[in-house]
Amino acid sequence: MSCLFCRIVSGEIAATKVHEDERMVPFADVNPQAPMHVLIVPREHIASLNDVTEAHDELVGAMLRRAAALARERGYADRGFRTVFNCQAGAGQTVFHLHLHVLAGRTFNWPPG
């Protein structure tokens, strides 16, 4: 298994997990871009948002709900937080396993850079 996130999900590589369930493993980003920067990674290997199908609707919805729950649990929900799916290298995707960035704790600019 060569996918970095598959190896984290399986426990082969250590990560600071902030939640874990049968569908996903959210963990702290090792290169945080905000005081809270969590990656929500599905257990199922899905290369990118381009590979999400109707069969993944419940999973993606659960990932977004988990993002809101993490922000709420850490006191950021009312102050604001950002969620980001990068899709393909041109948009900043560097690990080709679907993952949702959840960032909070600082002011974000628009449009993002």
Residue frames as a rotation matrix with the C-alpha (Angstrom) as fourth column:
MET 1
0.594 0.804 0.000 0.00
0.804 -0.594 0.000 0.00
0.000 0.000 -1.000 0.00
SER 2
-0.449 -0.859 0.245 1.69
0.869 -0.484 -0.104 3.21
0.208 0.166 0.964 -1.12
CYS 3
0.160 0.578 0.800 -1.04
0.271 -0.805 0.528 5.79
0.949 0.132 -0.286 -0.44
LEU 4
-0.801 -0.542 0.254 0.03
-0.032 -0.386 -0.922 7.92
0.598 -0.747 0.292 2.53
PHE 5
-0.371 0.719 0.588 -3.52
-0.912 -0.402 -0.084 8.39
0.176 -0.568 0.804 3.82
CYS 6
0.562 0.499 -0.659 -4.37
-0.383 0.864 0.327 4.70
0.733 0.069 0.677 3.42
ARG 7
-0.208 -0.750 -0.628 -1.33
0.406 0.518 -0.753 3.96
0.890 -0.412 0.197 5.57
ILE 8
-0.847 -0.004 0.532 -2.48
-0.419 -0.611 -0.671 6.47
0.328 -0.792 0.516 8.20
VAL 9
0.129 0.989 0.079 -6.02
-0.917 0.088 0.390 5.06
0.378 -0.122 0.918 8.17
SER 10
0.526 0.046 -0.849 -4.68
-0.037 0.999 0.032 1.51
0.850 0.014 0.527 8.62
GLY 11
0.967 -0.189 0.169 -2.46
-0.190 -0.104 0.976 2.61
-0.167 -0.976 -0.137 11.52
GLU 12
0.577 -0.800 0.166 0.77
0.799 0.510 -0.318 1.81
0.170 0.316 0.933 9.67
ILE 13
-0.512 -0.661 0.549 1.78
0.476 -0.750 -0.460 5.48
0.715 0.026 0.699 9.99
ALA 14
-0.334 0.352 -0.874 1.05
0.900 -0.157 -0.407 7.38
-0.280 -0.923 -0.264 13.19
ALA 15
-0.479 0.257 0.839 -1.14
0.253 -0.875 0.413 10.48
0.840 0.410 0.354 13.15
THR 16
-0.969 0.233 -0.083 -2.81
-0.004 -0.347 -0.938 12.64
-0.247 -0.908 0.337 15.77
LYS 17
-0.578 0.814 0.054 -6.33
0.507 0.306 0.806 11.34
0.640 0.493 -0.590 15.30
VAL 18
-0.911 0.308 0.273 -9.14
-0.410 -0.740 -0.534 13.56
0.038 -0.599 0.800 16.57
HIS 19
0.197 0.945 0.260 -11.98
-0.811 0.306 -0.499 11.14
-0.552 -0.113 0.826 15.83
GLU 20
-0.876 -0.366 -0.314 -12.39
-0.481 0.695 0.534 7.73
0.023 0.619 -0.785 14.26
ASP 21
0.074 0.893 0.445 -15.39
-0.621 0.390 -0.680 5.78
-0.780 -0.226 0.583 13.06
GLU 22
0.126 0.014 0.992 -16.30
0.377 0.924 -0.060 3.12
-0.917 0.382 0.111 10.52
ARG 23
0.789 0.296 0.538 -16.26
0.599 -0.179 -0.781 5.60
-0.135 0.938 -0.319 7.60
MET 24
0.620 -0.502 0.602 -13.52
0.057 -0.737 -0.673 8.14
0.782 0.452 -0.429 8.30
VAL 25
0.307 -0.623 -0.720 -10.43
0.948 0.130 0.292 9.10
-0.088 -0.772 0.630 10.25
PRO 26
0.819 -0.074 0.569 -9.95
0.054 -0.977 -0.204 12.83
0.571 0.198 -0.797 10.94
PHE 27
0.392 -0.757 -0.523 -6.47
0.904 0.213 0.370 13.80
-0.169 -0.618 0.768 12.08
ALA 28
0.627 -0.240 -0.742 -4.36
0.012 -0.948 0.317 16.91
-0.779 -0.208 -0.591 12.64
ASP 29
0.919 -0.361 0.161 -2.53
0.142 -0.079 -0.987 18.19
0.369 0.929 -0.021 9.56
VAL 30
0.403 -0.849 -0.342 1.25
0.876 0.248 0.414 17.91
-0.267 -0.467 0.843 10.02
ASN 31
-0.774 -0.580 0.252 1.70
0.629 -0.749 0.209 21.28
0.067 0.321 0.945 8.27
PRO 32
0.056 0.940 -0.336 -1.15
0.924 -0.177 -0.339 23.33
-0.378 -0.291 -0.879 9.78
GLN 33
-0.593 -0.149 0.791 -2.26
0.591 -0.748 0.302 26.46
0.547 0.647 0.531 7.98
ALA 34
0.080 0.632 0.771 -4.45
-0.445 -0.670 0.595 27.62
0.892 -0.390 0.228 10.90
PRO 35
-0.469 -0.242 0.849 -4.68
-0.882 0.092 -0.462 27.00
0.034 -0.966 -0.256 14.66
MET 36
0.067 0.467 0.882 -7.14
-0.228 0.868 -0.442 24.22
-0.971 -0.171 0.165 13.85
HIS 37
-0.038 -0.071 -0.997 -6.27
-0.998 0.052 0.034 22.30
0.049 0.996 -0.073 10.69
VAL 38
-0.184 0.134 0.974 -7.77
-0.325 0.927 -0.189 18.84
-0.928 -0.351 -0.127 10.52
LEU 39
-0.646 0.032 -0.763 -7.92
-0.735 0.243 0.633 16.49
0.206 0.969 -0.134 7.55
ILE 40
0.103 0.733 0.672 -11.00
-0.610 0.580 -0.540 14.30
-0.786 -0.354 0.507 7.33
VAL 41
-0.608 -0.484 -0.629 -10.04
-0.792 0.417 0.445 11.19
0.047 0.769 -0.637 5.38
PRO 42
0.575 0.818 -0.019 -12.44
-0.817 0.575 0.034 8.43
0.039 -0.004 0.999 4.36
ARG 43
0.083 -0.500 0.862 -11.33
-0.382 0.783 0.491 4.88
-0.920 -0.370 -0.126 5.08
GLU 44
0.616 0.202 0.762 -12.22
0.571 0.552 -0.608 3.99
-0.543 0.809 0.225 1.50
HIS 45
-0.528 -0.817 -0.230 -9.55
0.331 -0.448 0.831 4.99
-0.782 0.363 0.507 -0.99
ILE 46
0.688 0.600 0.409 -11.11
0.679 -0.333 -0.654 7.52
-0.256 0.728 -0.636 -3.37
ALA 47
-0.173 -0.933 0.316 -8.42
0.983 -0.185 -0.008 9.33
0.066 0.309 0.949 -5.37
SER 48
-0.988 -0.144 -0.061 -10.12
0.147 -0.988 -0.040 12.72
-0.055 -0.049 0.997 -5.72
LEU 49
-0.365 0.896 -0.253 -13.41
-0.280 -0.365 -0.888 14.53
-0.888 -0.253 0.383 -5.82
ASN 50
-0.312 0.196 -0.930 -13.55
-0.950 -0.047 0.309 13.55
0.016 0.980 0.201 -9.50
ASP 51
-0.772 -0.077 -0.631 -13.98
-0.179 0.979 0.100 9.94
0.610 0.190 -0.769 -8.37
VAL 52
-0.801 0.572 0.177 -16.90
-0.182 0.050 -0.982 10.56
-0.571 -0.819 0.064 -6.01
THR 53
-0.792 0.602 -0.100 -20.11
0.113 0.306 0.945 8.91
0.600 0.738 -0.311 -7.20
GLU 54
0.059 0.916 0.396 -23.71
-0.619 -0.278 0.735 8.89
0.783 -0.289 0.551 -6.02
ALA 55
0.496 0.087 -0.864 -22.77
0.391 0.866 0.312 5.91
0.776 -0.492 0.395 -3.89
HIS 56
-0.487 -0.781 -0.392 -20.53
0.761 -0.159 -0.628 8.26
0.428 -0.604 0.672 -1.87
ASP 57
-0.051 0.517 0.854 -23.23
-0.004 -0.856 0.518 10.84
0.999 0.023 0.045 -1.10
GLU 58
0.888 0.419 -0.190 -23.75
0.155 0.116 0.981 9.62
0.433 -0.901 0.038 2.47
LEU 59
0.264 -0.885 -0.384 -19.99
0.964 0.236 0.119 9.48
-0.015 -0.402 0.915 3.10
VAL 60
-0.547 -0.487 0.680 -19.36
0.560 -0.818 -0.135 13.03
0.622 0.307 0.720 1.84
GLY 61
0.318 0.745 0.587 -22.32
-0.136 -0.577 0.805 14.30
0.938 -0.336 -0.083 3.86
ALA 62
0.862 -0.044 -0.506 -20.94
0.479 0.399 0.782 12.58
0.167 -0.916 0.365 6.96
MET 63
-0.183 -0.983 0.002 -17.52
0.963 -0.180 -0.201 14.16
0.198 -0.035 0.980 6.35
LEU 64
-0.405 0.090 0.910 -19.10
0.126 -0.980 0.153 17.63
0.905 0.177 0.386 6.19
ARG 65
0.710 0.689 0.147 -21.15
-0.100 -0.108 0.989 16.99
0.697 -0.717 -0.008 9.33
ARG 66
0.541 -0.604 -0.585 -18.00
0.840 0.423 0.339 15.80
0.043 -0.675 0.737 11.12
ALA 67
-0.453 -0.701 0.551 -16.23
0.663 -0.678 -0.317 19.01
0.596 0.222 0.772 10.04
ALA 68
0.049 0.568 0.822 -18.98
-0.269 -0.785 0.558 21.09
0.962 -0.249 0.114 11.65
ALA 69
0.895 0.287 -0.342 -18.90
0.202 0.423 0.883 18.92
0.399 -0.859 0.320 14.78
LEU 70
0.098 -0.942 -0.322 -15.13
0.978 0.152 -0.146 19.33
0.186 -0.300 0.936 15.14
ALA 71
-0.527 -0.242 0.815 -15.42
0.249 -0.960 -0.125 23.10
0.813 0.137 0.566 14.75
ARG 72
0.453 0.784 0.425 -18.23
-0.295 -0.318 0.901 23.17
0.841 -0.533 0.087 17.31
GLU 73
0.779 -0.175 -0.603 -16.34
0.559 0.629 0.540 20.94
0.285 -0.757 0.588 19.79
ARG 74
-0.187 -0.968 -0.167 -13.30
0.978 -0.168 -0.123 23.24
0.091 -0.186 0.978 19.59
GLY 75
0.074 0.330 -0.941 -15.25
0.615 -0.758 -0.217 26.49
-0.785 -0.563 -0.259 19.92
TYR 76
-0.835 -0.489 -0.251 -14.93
0.097 -0.581 0.808 27.70
-0.541 0.651 0.532 16.33
ALA 77
-0.401 0.709 0.580 -18.41
0.909 0.384 0.159 27.08
-0.110 0.592 -0.799 14.93
ASP 78
0.620 0.726 -0.297 -19.82
0.701 -0.683 -0.205 30.52
-0.352 -0.081 -0.933 15.75
ARG 79
0.192 -0.644 -0.741 -16.59
-0.136 -0.765 0.630 32.38
-0.972 -0.020 -0.234 14.92
GLY 80
0.745 0.164 -0.647 -16.29
-0.649 -0.046 -0.759 30.66
-0.154 0.985 0.072 11.56
PHE 81
-0.087 -0.758 0.646 -14.34
-0.147 0.652 0.744 27.90
-0.985 -0.030 -0.168 9.90
ARG 82
0.112 0.024 -0.993 -13.41
-0.979 -0.171 -0.114 26.88
-0.172 0.985 0.004 6.37
THR 83
0.288 -0.035 0.957 -13.78
0.042 0.999 0.024 23.52
-0.957 0.033 0.289 4.64
VAL 84
0.175 -0.336 -0.925 -11.86
-0.934 -0.355 -0.048 22.74
-0.313 0.872 -0.376 1.45
PHE 85
0.561 -0.143 0.815 -11.68
0.345 0.936 -0.073 19.81
-0.753 0.322 0.574 -0.96
ASN 86
-0.079 -0.611 -0.788 -8.73
-0.768 -0.466 0.439 20.34
-0.636 0.640 -0.432 -3.31
CYS 87
0.672 0.373 0.640 -9.16
0.103 0.809 -0.579 18.41
-0.733 0.455 0.505 -6.55
GLN 88
0.736 -0.512 0.443 -6.09
0.636 0.299 -0.711 17.61
0.232 0.805 0.546 -8.65
ALA 89
-0.094 -0.936 -0.339 -2.59
0.982 -0.143 0.123 19.09
-0.163 -0.321 0.933 -8.53
GLY 90
-0.513 -0.105 0.852 -3.58
0.506 -0.839 0.201 22.38
0.694 0.534 0.484 -10.15
ALA 91
0.436 0.737 0.516 -5.89
-0.135 -0.513 0.848 23.07
0.890 -0.439 -0.125 -7.21
GLY 92
-0.053 -0.582 0.812 -3.32
-0.911 -0.305 -0.279 22.06
0.410 -0.754 -0.514 -4.59
GLN 93
0.902 0.347 0.258 -4.11
-0.424 0.827 0.368 18.38
-0.085 -0.441 0.893 -4.06
THR 94
-0.027 -0.992 -0.126 -0.84
-0.968 0.058 -0.245 16.70
0.250 0.116 -0.961 -3.08
VAL 95
-0.839 -0.102 0.534 -2.12
-0.276 0.926 -0.257 13.39
-0.469 -0.363 -0.805 -1.66
PHE 96
-0.544 0.625 -0.560 -4.42
-0.714 0.007 0.701 11.59
0.442 0.780 0.443 -4.07
HIS 97
-0.601 0.566 -0.565 -6.81
0.733 0.673 -0.105 10.21
0.321 -0.476 -0.819 -1.50
LEU 98
0.113 0.742 0.661 -9.94
0.268 -0.663 0.699 12.29
0.957 0.098 -0.274 -1.00
HIS 99
-0.373 -0.175 -0.911 -9.69
0.927 -0.030 -0.373 14.49
0.038 -0.984 0.174 2.09
LEU 100
0.549 0.631 0.547 -11.52
0.486 -0.774 0.406 17.47
0.680 0.043 -0.732 3.51
HIS 101
-0.678 -0.735 -0.006 -9.48
0.500 -0.455 -0.737 20.25
0.539 -0.502 0.676 5.12
VAL 102
0.628 0.768 -0.124 -11.13
0.621 -0.399 0.674 21.90
0.469 -0.500 -0.728 8.13
LEU 103
-0.514 -0.848 0.131 -9.44
0.672 -0.492 -0.554 25.15
0.534 -0.196 0.822 9.13
ALA 104
0.676 0.715 0.179 -10.30
0.422 -0.574 0.701 27.60
0.604 -0.399 -0.690 11.90
GLY 105
0.510 -0.402 -0.761 -8.82
0.791 -0.130 0.598 30.02
-0.339 -0.907 0.251 14.39
ARG 106
-0.618 -0.632 -0.467 -7.68
0.360 -0.756 0.547 32.80
-0.699 0.170 0.695 12.10
THR 107
0.315 0.692 -0.650 -9.17
-0.336 -0.559 -0.758 35.17
-0.888 0.457 0.057 9.54
PHE 108
-0.248 -0.318 0.915 -9.32
0.692 0.603 0.397 33.81
-0.678 0.732 0.070 6.01
ASN 109
-0.534 0.000 -0.845 -9.18
-0.435 -0.857 0.275 35.90
-0.725 0.515 0.458 2.86
TRP 110
0.231 0.593 0.771 -11.36
0.596 0.540 -0.594 35.60
-0.769 0.597 -0.228 -0.20
PRO 111
0.832 0.253 -0.494 -10.60
-0.388 0.901 -0.191 34.54
0.397 0.351 0.848 -2.79
PRO 112
0.725 -0.615 0.311 -8.17
0.027 0.476 0.879 31.99
-0.689 -0.629 0.361 -1.41
GLY 113
0.326 -0.706 -0.629 -4.70
-0.858 -0.500 0.116 32.08
-0.396 0.502 -0.769 -2.91
